[in-house]
Amino acid sequence: MSLDNYRTEIDRIDREIIRLLQERQAFVTKIGEAKKATGTGFYAPDREEALLSKLENIAPDALPKPSIRAIYREIISLSIGAQMTLPIAYLGPEGTYTQQATLKNFGSSVPLTPLRTIPDVFAAVNQGEAAYGVIPIENSTEGAIVHSLDMLAESELKIVAQIYLSIEHCLIGRGPLKGVKRILSKDIALAQCRSWLQRHLPDVEQIATDSTAAAVRAAAEDATTAAVASGVAATLYDVPVLAQGIQDKKDNITRFLVIGTKANPPSKSCEDKTSLVLSLKHEPGTLQKALQPISKHGLNLTRIESRPSRRKAWEYLFFIDFVGHWEDAKVQAAVTELRDSCDFVKWLGSYPNVPN
């Protein structure tokens, strides 16, 4: 068969793929209409993960699993986008790691709205201006994002999904490295590059900004300013990369949360993770007592984080994650016992416990 014949066959297959996508989209429209009639949300993270995992498993070895996931992520995104009337809000501006996490989770066919601060994201979802919000919650090197923890404790919104994103930081700027007089970035991004910056730019002032992308925009206007941000942001704002991979830990990962107004039902295809926030009574051994029901009922505690309550000096909130759904009998049994040693127990949400 000639090269032209091969290309003709590819054209035929492409036309068939387009026809099947159109047929698939017609069924998606019917599903969307049925969901709207019953008040069911268009976003079902457990269903999406089940579909992507199934497709990876049935794909032949000649088709790499990450490629299958990426292709179908966009097909699902097309389906979700067709059902949406509100955008997804994320910590902006364009070019932030939060935007990259949002695109990883929702794909490029879903409308997005960048917002300036984490409280702005919560407000947009709470006031019905956005369907969901995406916020950073913790980094594998530097720990919790405190603004996100504070907002989760205060808000009635629920966590509905989690996203993990590998983070590679770059030093971005227009001038040569020796001409840099100040470095801008999100505070936690600067902290993730502490050792590299100390070795290479020990006397240069570091200034915290609202986001990594905002730092790149500032660096675009001043040759003596550099930013710590992603290569994606450098390309987006057309600012050169002066150094790549400057994070102190190469396995640098940030976890993000998707927040919404409605809690998830128990997942049908995978295990769930539940997040709570606790306020302990001021009595000896209350933290130990609070954790005993988790162990007693066989719940796998995956995270615990303390944070000042901001209501009273030296009063702390404890954020905990464990495997299981809020509606599970053993979770409810543990929570009942938790309330005996806590001033309050607040459910922050249950969501698929998948690595994304």
Backbone hydrogen bonds, N-H to C=O, Kabsch-Sander energy under -0.5 kcal/mol:
donor,donor_aa,acceptor,acceptor_aa,energy
6,Y,2,S,-2.2
7,R,3,L,-2.2
8,T,4,D,-2.1
9,E,5,N,-2.1
10,I,6,Y,-2.2
11,D,7,R,-2.4
12,R,8,T,-2.0
13,I,9,E,-2.4
14,D,10,I,-2.7
15,R,11,D,-2.1
16,E,12,R,-1.8
17,I,13,I,-2.5
18,I,14,D,-2.5
19,R,15,R,-2.1
20,L,16,E,-2.5
21,L,17,I,-2.5
22,Q,18,I,-2.2
23,E,19,R,-2.2
24,R,20,L,-2.8
25,Q,21,L,-2.5
26,A,22,Q,-1.6
27,F,23,E,-1.4
28,V,24,R,-2.1
29,T,25,Q,-2.2
30,K,26,A,-1.5
31,I,27,F,-2.4
32,G,28,V,-2.7
33,E,29,T,-2.1
34,A,30,K,-2.1
35,K,31,I,-2.6
36,K,32,G,-2.3
37,A,33,E,-2.0
38,T,34,A,-1.4
39,G,35,K,-1.0
40,T,35,K,-2.2
44,A,42,F,-0.6
48,E,44,A,-2.3
49,E,45,P,-2.3
50,A,46,D,-2.2
51,L,47,R,-2.2
52,L,48,E,-2.7
53,S,49,E,-2.5
54,K,50,A,-2.1
55,L,51,L,-2.4
56,E,52,L,-2.2
57,N,53,S,-2.0
58,I,54,K,-1.9
59,A,55,L,-1.1
63,L,60,P,-2.1
68,I,64,P,-2.0
69,R,65,K,-2.5
70,A,66,P,-2.3
71,I,67,S,-2.6
72,Y,68,I,-2.5
73,R,69,R,-2.0
74,E,70,A,-1.4
75,I,71,I,-1.5
76,I,72,Y,-2.8
77,S,73,R,-2.0
78,L,74,E,-2.1
79,S,75,I,-1.6
80,I,76,I,-2.9
81,G,77,S,-3.0
82,A,78,L,-1.4
83,Q,79,S,-0.7
83,Q,80,I,-1.3
84,M,80,I,-0.9
84,M,81,G,-0.6
88,I,111,P,-2.4
89,A,87,P,-0.5
89,A,132,Y,-2.8
90,Y,113,T,-2.1
91,L,134,V,-1.0
92,G,90,Y,-0.7
92,G,115,L,-3.6
96,T,93,P,-1.3
100,Q,96,T,-1.6
101,A,97,Y,-2.5
102,T,98,T,-2.3
103,L,99,Q,-2.6
104,K,100,Q,-2.2
105,N,101,A,-1.9
106,F,102,T,-3.0
107,G,103,L,-2.0
110,V,107,G,-0.5
113,T,88,I,-2.8
115,L,90,Y,-2.7
121,V,117,T,-1.4
122,F,118,I,-2.0
123,A,119,P,-2.5
124,A,120,D,-2.4
125,V,121,V,-1.8
126,N,122,F,-2.7
127,Q,123,A,-2.4
128,G,125,V,-1.3
129,E,124,A,-2.7
130,A,124,A,-1.4
131,A,87,P,-2.7
132,Y,87,P,-0.7
133,G,259,I,-2.1
134,V,89,A,-2.1
135,I,257,L,-2.2
137,I,255,R,-2.8
138,E,255,R,-1.5
139,N,143,G,-2.8
140,S,253,I,-3.2
143,G,139,N,-2.2
145,I,137,I,-2.5
146,V,144,A,-0.8
148,S,145,I,-0.6
149,L,145,I,-1.8
150,D,146,V,-2.6
151,M,147,H,-2.1
152,L,148,S,-2.4
153,A,149,L,-2.1
154,E,150,D,-1.5
155,S,151,M,-2.4
158,K,260,G,-3.0
159,I,348,L,-3.0
160,V,258,V,-3.2
161,A,258,V,-1.1
163,I,256,F,-2.5
165,L,254,T,-2.4
167,I,252,N,-3.5
168,E,166,S,-0.5
169,H,167,I,-0.5
170,C,229,A,-3.1
171,L,243,A,-2.8
172,I,170,C,-0.6
172,I,227,A,-3.1
173,G,240,P,-2.1
174,R,219,A,-0.5
174,R,225,T,-0.5
175,G,223,A,-0.6
179,G,176,P,-1.5
180,V,177,L,-1.4
181,K,224,T,-3.2
182,R,224,T,-1.4
183,I,205,E,-3.0
184,L,226,A,-2.8
185,S,207,I,-1.6
189,A,186,K,-0.7
190,L,186,K,-2.2
191,A,187,D,-1.9
192,Q,188,I,-1.4
193,C,189,A,-0.6
193,C,190,L,-1.1
194,R,191,A,-1.2
197,L,193,C,-2.6
198,Q,194,R,-2.0
199,R,195,S,-2.0
200,H,196,W,-2.5
201,L,197,L,-2.4
204,V,201,L,-1.3
205,E,181,K,-1.1
207,I,183,I,-3.1
209,T,185,S,-2.0
215,A,211,S,-1.4
216,V,212,T,-1.6
217,R,213,A,-2.2
218,A,214,A,-1.7
219,A,215,A,-2.3
220,A,216,V,-1.8
221,E,218,A,-1.2
222,D,218,A,-0.5
222,D,219,A,-0.7
225,T,222,D,-1.6
226,A,182,R,-2.4
227,A,172,I,-2.9
228,V,184,L,-2.1
229,A,170,C,-2.0
229,A,227,A,-0.6
234,A,230,S,-1.7
235,T,231,G,-2.2
236,L,232,V,-2.5
237,Y,233,A,-2.3
238,D,235,T,-0.7
239,V,234,A,-2.4
242,L,171,L,-3.0
242,L,240,P,-0.6
243,A,171,L,-1.6
245,G,169,H,-0.9
246,I,169,H,-2.1
248,D,192,Q,-3.2
252,N,250,K,-1.1
253,I,251,D,-0.6
254,T,165,L,-2.6
255,R,138,E,-3.2
256,F,163,I,-3.4
257,L,135,I,-2.8
258,V,161,A,-2.7
259,I,133,G,-2.7
259,I,257,L,-0.5
260,G,158,K,-2.6
264,N,350,S,-0.6
273,K,351,Y,-3.0
274,T,322,F,-3.1
275,S,349,G,-2.5
276,L,320,I,-2.7
277,V,346,K,-2.1
278,L,318,F,-2.7
279,S,344,F,-1.9
280,L,316,Y,-0.6
281,K,341,S,-1.4
283,E,281,K,-2.1
286,T,283,E,-1.5
289,K,285,G,-2.4
290,A,286,T,-2.5
291,L,287,L,-1.8
292,Q,288,Q,-1.3
295,S,291,L,-1.6
296,K,292,Q,-3.2
297,H,293,P,-2.0
298,G,295,S,-1.8
299,L,294,I,-2.6
301,L,299,L,-0.9
302,T,300,N,-0.5
302,T,321,D,-2.3
303,R,321,D,-1.4
305,E,319,F,-2.2
307,R,317,L,-2.2
309,S,315,E,-3.0
315,E,312,K,-1.7
317,L,307,R,-3.4
318,F,278,L,-2.5
319,F,305,E,-3.6
320,I,276,L,-2.3
320,I,318,F,-0.5
321,D,303,R,-2.1
322,F,274,T,-2.1
323,V,300,N,-1.8
324,G,272,D,-2.9
328,D,325,H,-2.0
332,Q,328,D,-2.4
333,A,329,A,-2.2
334,A,330,K,-1.9
335,V,331,V,-2.6
336,T,332,Q,-2.2
337,E,333,A,-1.5
338,L,334,A,-2.3
339,R,335,V,-2.1
340,D,337,E,-1.0
341,S,337,E,-0.6
341,S,338,L,-1.4
342,C,338,L,-0.6
343,D,279,S,-3.3
344,F,279,S,-1.1
346,K,277,V,-2.6
348,L,275,S,-2.8
348,L,346,K,-0.5
349,G,275,S,-1.0
351,Y,273,K,-2.3
353,N,271,E,-2.7
354,V,352,P,-1.6
